[in-house]
Amino acid sequence: MRPFLAAALLLPLTAAAEPQDQALAPLAFERIAPVGTKMPRFKVDAAWPAMPGDLLLGQVSGVAVGPDDSVWVVHRPHSLTVTDTGLAQSPPIAVCCKPAPPVVRFSKAGRYLGGWGGVASAPTIDGVNQWPTSLHGIFVDKEGSVWFGGNGKGDHVVMNYSAEGRYLRSFGRRDKTGGNDATDQLGNPSDVNHSDGMVLISDGYANRRVIGFDAKSNGYKGRWGAYGKPPIAPVREGDFDQSHAVDPSKVANPKSEIFADIVHCVVPTKDGHVYVCDRNNNRAQLFRREKDGGLTFVRDLAIAPETGGTHSVTDIAFSPDPAQTYLYVADMMNSRIWILERRTHEVLGAIGRVGRQAGQFTWLHSIDTDSDGNIYATEVNTGRRVQKLVFTGIE
């Protein structure tokens, strides 16, 4: 090794600086509603976030905004290659980089606040460590505790941690899955929500259902398939890999009586409803949350229904006003975020396009909003980043 490189490898890289001024750039925008219809508008902050100089994110599979407006992401360190993580090799082969911790927290301004996670943080049950091999989805509840699942081999578990990274509890067990009828096991859960006394899980990559648990007792409360009926769709045989996400034989059917084979999100509203992302059918389904915890079907919401490839509905978020006036739908294949009026579900417009520059998306995956109405959006596959779309007003 050349002496200057050897010396450089021994020098610590500087920690993340305080974020500088925003670097706002325009987003691709398509107006769909009639001219004069007002809707939220955004620009992308190309300077957000400020990562430490020696850390790198892999596929960023989930984002959630906490009650203090801090921004949490989960990513997949295993998606990084040796040439990405030269500093982490033994001996080091480059001056940068190392994988960031699997669970990372940023301030709203983009400052890196730290991270945690990994096998050492998780319990071992019956000889099996419970940490997921491929993290998927994240939610931060009103108390600030963090929830996430996994869609890798054997990842049939949802984990719950404190904000500081202390294990609290889990649902399901790694390497154990019992199909859609199981009441104490999961099947590659994709998303989770803890609110109104319930833990709701979109169970998701092997199974095809939503399942609910009592948040206090952890006891089983119910399971639902498409239209709120019993979940009768076939489960996935074998492990999920990303080739399944682009299978050309999978044709979306937004009127299907069963969920397709990726049930991708579960997102409650403030007024007692919940949206479920039926990704490969290019739709969300809206349900009413009953007092006993049950889900009653309200309506289908098809988004770009003719879309193929990775399909359209991957995640849902809302404007932060009390009425949640606007609904945002992340569309993976079309690489855009659709803007809808939530009351009518009228599509008003869309932002973003496919690409790798600021404000463009590659495998757009997860979205959430903060109290100022900014949108945070993540990308998987070769996207591997989180972006901040800054709310600039209603126009």
Legacy VTK file of the C-alpha trace (Angstrom):
# vtk DataFile Version 3.0
C-alpha trace
ASCII
DATASET POLYDATA
POINTS 395 float
0.000 0.000 0.000
1.269 3.489 -0.822
2.463 5.340 2.322
0.090 8.305 1.895
-2.895 5.977 1.677
-1.772 3.976 4.693
-1.428 7.182 6.673
-4.825 8.402 5.539
-6.453 5.199 6.690
-5.242 5.865 10.221
-6.688 9.371 10.397
-10.194 9.699 11.893
-12.686 11.308 9.569
-14.544 14.320 10.877
-17.940 13.897 12.491
-21.037 15.238 10.798
-21.120 19.011 10.791
-24.172 21.047 11.640
-26.284 21.297 8.493
-25.675 24.327 6.324
-28.328 26.364 4.532
-30.855 24.473 2.490
-30.029 23.775 -1.139
-33.497 23.887 -2.648
-34.024 22.628 -6.183
-37.202 22.213 -8.242
-39.063 18.921 -8.535
-40.719 17.464 -11.588
-44.397 18.360 -11.243
-47.490 17.292 -13.144
-50.802 19.040 -12.611
-53.765 16.696 -13.044
-56.601 18.692 -11.486
-58.023 21.659 -13.441
-55.952 24.833 -13.589
-56.677 26.927 -10.511
-57.027 23.942 -8.172
-54.822 24.545 -5.160
-52.534 21.862 -3.861
-49.334 21.483 -1.788
-46.098 22.328 -3.592
-42.568 21.186 -2.813
-38.883 21.614 -3.596
-36.104 19.156 -2.777
-33.358 20.014 -0.298
-30.277 18.597 -2.023
-28.161 19.249 1.106
-30.274 17.040 3.402
-29.180 15.041 5.410
-25.637 15.728 6.627
-24.135 12.256 7.117
-20.937 11.727 9.108
-17.951 11.667 6.794
-17.200 7.985 7.306
-20.725 6.481 7.220
-22.844 5.273 4.342
-26.483 4.177 3.999
-27.504 1.091 2.067
-31.028 0.510 0.776
-33.221 2.780 2.917
-36.342 0.702 3.427
-38.275 2.837 5.887
-38.727 6.358 7.224
-40.798 7.645 10.124
-41.108 11.047 11.782
-41.195 10.933 15.557
-43.316 13.071 17.915
-40.404 15.536 18.249
-40.086 15.814 14.446
-36.834 13.853 14.396
-36.559 11.671 11.304
-35.854 7.958 11.701
-34.767 5.601 8.933
-33.956 1.930 8.720
-31.552 0.742 6.066
-29.883 -2.465 4.921
-26.137 -2.548 5.605
-25.897 -5.896 3.798
-26.869 -4.187 0.525
-23.545 -2.341 0.516
-20.590 -3.942 -1.257
-16.919 -4.248 -0.330
-16.112 -1.339 -2.619
-18.678 0.785 -0.751
-17.271 -0.083 2.667
-13.518 -0.135 2.159
-12.865 1.466 5.536
-14.713 -1.366 7.298
-12.571 -4.115 5.761
-9.770 -5.768 7.716
-7.330 -4.358 6.901
-8.980 -1.228 5.428
-8.704 -0.930 1.674
-9.913 2.677 1.277
-10.310 5.911 3.210
-14.098 5.504 3.302
-16.648 4.163 4.274
-18.377 2.119 6.980
-22.045 1.091 7.072
-24.172 3.312 9.256
-26.013 1.551 12.119
-29.189 -0.155 10.861
-31.473 2.332 12.666
-30.495 5.987 12.185
-31.956 9.222 13.535
-31.693 12.717 12.019
-32.906 16.105 13.178
-35.453 17.842 10.975
-32.613 20.092 9.828
-30.631 17.020 8.770
-28.092 16.643 11.572
-27.040 13.067 12.266
-28.223 12.226 15.800
-26.815 8.717 15.998
-27.932 5.171 15.402
-28.092 1.690 16.840
-29.211 -1.863 16.170
-27.865 -5.164 14.991
-27.626 -8.691 16.326
-26.045 -7.635 19.623
-29.105 -5.493 20.463
-31.671 -8.273 19.992
-32.628 -11.195 22.237
-31.924 -14.819 21.409
-34.994 -17.041 21.773
-34.734 -20.832 21.512
-31.222 -20.410 20.157
-32.252 -17.988 17.386
-31.283 -14.328 17.456
-34.335 -12.239 16.615
-32.703 -9.368 14.704
-34.097 -9.220 11.120
-31.637 -9.787 8.292
-33.346 -7.254 5.991
-35.170 -4.420 7.759
-38.463 -3.226 6.314
-40.705 -0.355 7.433
-40.414 1.775 10.556
-42.864 3.535 12.854
-42.277 5.784 15.877
-45.177 5.991 18.323
-46.352 8.843 20.570
-44.075 7.666 23.373
-41.068 7.748 21.037
-40.508 4.002 20.848
-39.434 2.544 17.507
-41.041 -0.326 15.578
-39.889 -2.195 12.456
-40.106 -5.561 10.713
-38.166 -7.480 8.089
-38.661 -9.177 4.742
-35.480 -11.257 4.514
-34.976 -14.966 4.996
-36.693 -16.025 8.226
-37.665 -12.451 9.125
-41.065 -13.275 10.577
-40.853 -10.772 13.424
-41.734 -7.183 14.363
-39.383 -5.524 16.843
-40.055 -2.722 19.327
-37.183 -0.689 20.817
-36.770 2.417 22.932
-35.460 5.525 21.203
-32.086 4.790 22.790
-31.941 1.327 21.231
-33.067 -0.861 24.145
-35.125 -3.906 23.181
-38.689 -3.745 24.551
-40.736 -6.512 22.925
-41.465 -8.318 19.696
-44.286 -10.024 17.836
-43.715 -13.276 15.972
-40.497 -15.280 15.907
-37.657 -15.499 13.438
-37.677 -18.688 11.328
-41.258 -19.523 12.376
-44.265 -18.779 10.183
-47.692 -20.364 10.124
-49.489 -18.729 7.215
-52.455 -16.383 7.146
-54.401 -18.261 9.838
-51.656 -18.095 12.477
-52.479 -15.872 15.430
-49.045 -15.821 17.096
-46.712 -15.958 14.090
-45.996 -13.607 11.182
-44.840 -13.959 7.578
-42.311 -11.296 6.514
-44.111 -8.243 7.971
-43.687 -5.062 5.942
-45.064 -2.286 8.166
-46.371 -1.659 11.663
-48.400 0.955 13.530
-48.993 1.371 17.265
-51.961 3.622 18.076
-55.378 3.602 19.753
-54.467 0.610 21.900
-53.631 -1.599 18.933
-50.541 -2.852 17.161
-51.473 -3.238 13.486
-49.086 -5.082 11.164
-49.189 -5.442 7.390
-48.011 -8.998 7.093
-46.943 -8.587 3.974
-44.223 -10.454 1.962
-44.983 -14.104 2.791
-48.485 -13.789 4.242
-51.147 -11.536 2.674
-53.070 -9.892 5.484
-53.265 -7.311 8.229
-53.044 -8.658 11.776
-53.803 -6.832 15.020
-52.658 -7.246 18.629
-53.679 -5.606 21.876
-50.980 -3.055 22.692
-51.112 -3.711 26.456
-51.442 -7.471 26.669
-49.815 -8.279 23.283
-52.763 -10.626 22.756
-54.181 -11.411 19.324
-57.124 -9.214 18.231
-57.887 -10.149 14.630
-56.693 -10.681 11.071
-58.075 -9.323 7.805
-57.644 -9.906 4.116
-58.841 -7.768 1.210
-62.243 -6.111 1.797
-61.976 -7.046 5.469
-62.706 -10.692 4.724
-60.769 -13.633 6.176
-57.288 -13.753 4.587
-57.506 -16.668 2.157
-54.818 -15.642 -0.358
-51.991 -18.161 -0.858
-48.797 -17.489 1.067
-45.413 -17.140 -0.598
-43.483 -20.376 -0.904
-39.771 -19.905 -0.249
-37.907 -16.726 0.576
-38.609 -13.346 -0.980
-35.939 -11.765 -3.134
-36.058 -8.622 -5.241
-36.529 -10.545 -8.469
-40.062 -11.277 -7.233
-40.761 -7.527 -7.246
-40.294 -7.249 -11.027
-41.850 -10.528 -12.157
-43.529 -9.661 -15.505
-46.129 -12.388 -15.009
-47.693 -10.419 -12.151
-50.471 -8.280 -13.581
-52.221 -5.883 -11.228
-55.938 -6.299 -10.598
-57.238 -3.321 -8.585
-60.565 -5.131 -8.136
-59.114 -8.420 -6.936
-60.986 -10.181 -4.142
-57.663 -11.007 -2.466
-54.522 -9.059 -1.660
-51.657 -9.540 -4.080
-48.383 -10.937 -2.822
-46.908 -7.763 -1.320
-49.117 -6.136 1.322
-46.844 -3.162 1.852
-48.189 -0.641 4.393
-50.692 -0.055 7.170
-51.297 3.656 7.841
-54.049 4.930 10.175
-55.659 8.363 9.919
-56.571 10.749 12.730
-60.294 10.212 12.137
-60.507 6.484 12.781
-59.616 4.941 9.416
-56.643 2.998 8.078
-55.140 2.611 4.616
-53.533 -0.681 3.556
-51.155 -0.720 0.572
-51.895 -3.612 -1.814
-48.817 -2.858 -3.874
-48.940 -5.429 -6.652
-52.625 -4.679 -7.267
-51.861 -0.950 -7.702
-54.310 0.029 -4.996
-54.805 0.965 -1.407
-57.820 -0.193 0.547
-59.449 2.106 3.085
-60.962 0.625 6.249
-62.859 2.054 9.216
-61.419 1.128 12.618
-64.174 -0.190 14.872
-64.269 0.227 18.644
-63.515 -3.460 19.146
-60.397 -3.161 16.978
-61.955 -4.645 13.852
-61.530 -3.286 10.330
-64.524 -2.604 8.089
-63.932 -2.032 4.380
-64.818 1.433 3.006
-63.409 1.725 -0.518
-60.697 0.865 -3.035
-58.229 3.507 -4.153
-56.546 2.590 -7.441
-53.364 4.465 -8.316
-51.998 4.314 -11.884
-53.853 0.990 -12.296
-52.160 -0.074 -15.561
-48.675 0.089 -14.015
-46.477 -3.024 -14.293
-42.983 -3.800 -13.039
-42.624 -3.015 -9.338
-46.182 -1.550 -9.386
-47.499 1.569 -7.777
-48.677 1.809 -4.160
-45.813 1.417 -1.701
-46.621 3.855 1.114
-49.025 6.585 2.226
-48.641 9.778 4.246
-50.756 12.846 5.016
-50.511 16.601 5.296
-50.083 17.473 8.988
-53.155 19.701 9.432
-55.819 18.353 11.830
-58.075 17.274 8.949
-55.196 15.646 7.045
-56.548 17.407 3.983
-54.035 15.955 1.532
-53.060 12.354 0.933
-49.652 11.424 -0.508
-49.123 8.069 -2.221
-45.635 6.766 -3.041
-45.492 5.015 -6.426
-42.405 2.854 -6.876
-42.577 2.047 -10.581
-43.550 5.521 -11.784
-41.100 7.137 -9.348
-43.493 9.817 -8.191
-45.571 10.870 -5.224
-49.233 11.392 -6.047
-51.083 14.237 -4.315
-54.764 13.617 -3.570
-57.505 15.441 -1.725
-58.202 12.969 1.052
-61.922 13.712 1.455
-62.760 12.899 -2.175
-59.629 10.944 -3.163
-59.395 13.123 -6.263
-55.885 13.008 -7.775
-54.620 16.602 -7.930
-51.072 16.176 -9.176
-47.781 14.338 -8.823
-44.168 15.210 -7.970
-40.935 13.449 -8.869
-39.722 11.306 -11.765
-37.388 8.372 -12.273
-33.717 9.231 -11.933
-30.780 9.638 -9.585
-30.546 13.401 -9.171
-32.033 15.379 -6.292
-35.812 15.103 -6.350
-35.775 12.045 -8.596
-36.352 8.485 -7.413
-35.063 4.973 -7.999
-37.304 2.345 -6.373
-39.211 4.896 -4.263
-40.193 2.962 -1.161
-41.352 4.769 1.995
-42.646 8.246 2.858
-43.666 10.266 5.910
-44.353 13.899 6.786
-43.305 16.201 9.616
-45.266 18.897 11.440
-44.288 21.520 8.842
-45.614 19.430 5.954
-42.239 18.380 4.575
-42.121 14.914 2.976
-39.289 12.439 3.564
-38.853 9.751 0.901
-36.621 6.676 0.796
-35.281 4.458 -1.981
-34.193 0.819 -2.144
-32.467 -1.354 -4.760
-29.771 0.939 -6.195
-31.431 4.132 -4.896
-30.063 3.820 -1.348
-30.924 7.209 0.098
-33.457 9.351 1.949
-34.519 12.748 0.593
-36.330 15.729 2.095
-39.011 17.413 -0.002
-39.596 20.841 1.495
-43.169 22.114 1.646
-43.281 25.565 0.021
-46.988 26.337 0.354
-50.397 25.730 -1.202
-50.622 27.000 -4.762
LINES 1 396
395 0 1 2 3 4 5 6 7 8 9 10 11 12 13 14 15 16 17 18 19 20 21 22 23 24 25 26 27 28 29 30 31 32 33 34 35 36 37 38 39 40 41 42 43 44 45 46 47 48 49 50 51 52 53 54 55 56 57 58 59 60 61 62 63 64 65 66 67 68 69 70 71 72 73 74 75 76 77 78 79 80 81 82 83 84 85 86 87 88 89 90 91 92 93 94 95 96 97 98 99 100 101 102 103 104 105 106 107 108 109 110 111 112 113 114 115 116 117 118 119 120 121 122 123 124 125 126 127 128 129 130 131 132 133 134 135 136 137 138 139 140 141 142 143 144 145 146 147 148 149 150 151 152 153 154 155 156 157 158 159 160 161 162 163 164 165 166 167 168 169 170 171 172 173 174 175 176 177 178 179 180 181 182 183 184 185 186 187 188 189 190 191 192 193 194 195 196 197 198 199 200 201 202 203 204 205 206 207 208 209 210 211 212 213 214 215 216 217 218 219 220 221 222 223 224 225 226 227 228 229 230 231 232 233 234 235 236 237 238 239 240 241 242 243 244 245 246 247 248 249 250 251 252 253 254 255 256 257 258 259 260 261 262 263 264 265 266 267 268 269 270 271 272 273 274 275 276 277 278 279 280 281 282 283 284 285 286 287 288 289 290 291 292 293 294 295 296 297 298 299 300 301 302 303 304 305 306 307 308 309 310 311 312 313 314 315 316 317 318 319 320 321 322 323 324 325 326 327 328 329 330 331 332 333 334 335 336 337 338 339 340 341 342 343 344 345 346 347 348 349 350 351 352 353 354 355 356 357 358 359 360 361 362 363 364 365 366 367 368 369 370 371 372 373 374 375 376 377 378 379 380 381 382 383 384 385 386 387 388 389 390 391 392 393 394
